[in-house]
C-alpha cells in the first residue's frame, strides 16, 4: 500500500507543479507590453572563406608571391558583376516538435522577397531524426514554398534526415548526403504506457468520459479494448500511407515498397535506392558554389526574448525534462 501511496503522491505532485508552472507562464506572458520581434542575421560565407585564405597566405607564401596573389585576387573580384548569383543557406536542426520551423519560415519569406529564380539557389542543411507528424508536415510545407516559387532548392544531410527529417528533405530539387549520414525511416511509430492494470491491482478506479466513439482510442490510465486498439493502429497505417504518398509525389522514381518499410540506410545505400541524389558534404557543396562565382549568404532568424519569455522557456524546459525522467522511470519504453 505504501508503494501505491507514493505513486499517487508523485502523480498528484507532478500535476500540481504543471498547473503552477502553467499559471506562471500565463502571468508572465500577459505581463508583456510589446510583441518581441526577431532579427535576420546574414553572414557572407564566401567572404569568410576569403578572410581565412588571406590569413593563411602570409604564412605560406613569400612576400613577393603574396603581393602578386593579392593583386590577382583583387582584379578577379573587380571583374565580377555586382549582380552575382547568390546561394542562400538556411539551417534546420530538428527536435521532437520541429521547433525551428518558427525560424525557417521567416528566413524563407525573406528569400522569396529577394531571390531571383533565374540565377539564385537555396541550400537547406537538415539534421533531424523526426518527430510529431503535424510539426514536420508544416516544416516540409515551408520548404515547398521555395520549390513552388521555382527557386532551386538543395537539401544537404551531413548526419541524419530520418522520418520527419526525410519528409522535409524529399521536397527538394536535389538531395545531398554524406556517405555515412542516416537516411530514410519512412514509417510511423507511437508508444503509450498504460497503467490500468497497476491501478486495478490497488483497487484504484479511473473514469474517463468522451463524446464520439473514437475520441480516445487508447488511454494512459483507462483499459485498452480491442476495438480502440484496432482503430489506433488503423490511424497509424493511414498516417503511414499519407507519408508514402507524399514522398512518392516528390520523388516518383523511387521504389516505394522497397524504401517505405520504416528502415534507415547510410548515404551510400540511400543513393542506390534513390532516396538521395549525390554523396557530398555541405562544406564541399558550398565550396564548389563559391568557386563557381556564387556569393553564399547564411541566413539566421533570431528572436530577442524578453526576460519573461526566458523565464517561461526555462521553466517549461525544466518541467519537460523532469516529466520525461519521471515517465522513463515508470516505463523503459519511450516515444
Beta strands, then each sheet from edge to edge (+ up, - down):
strand 1: 38-44
strand 2: 86-93
strand 3: 121-127
strand 4: 152-157
strand 5: 160-162
strand 6: 174-177
strand 7: 182-184
strand 8: 264-266
strand 9: 278-279
strand 10: 295-303
sheet 1: 1+ 10- 2- 3- 4- 6- 9-
sheet 2: 5+ 7+ 8-
end
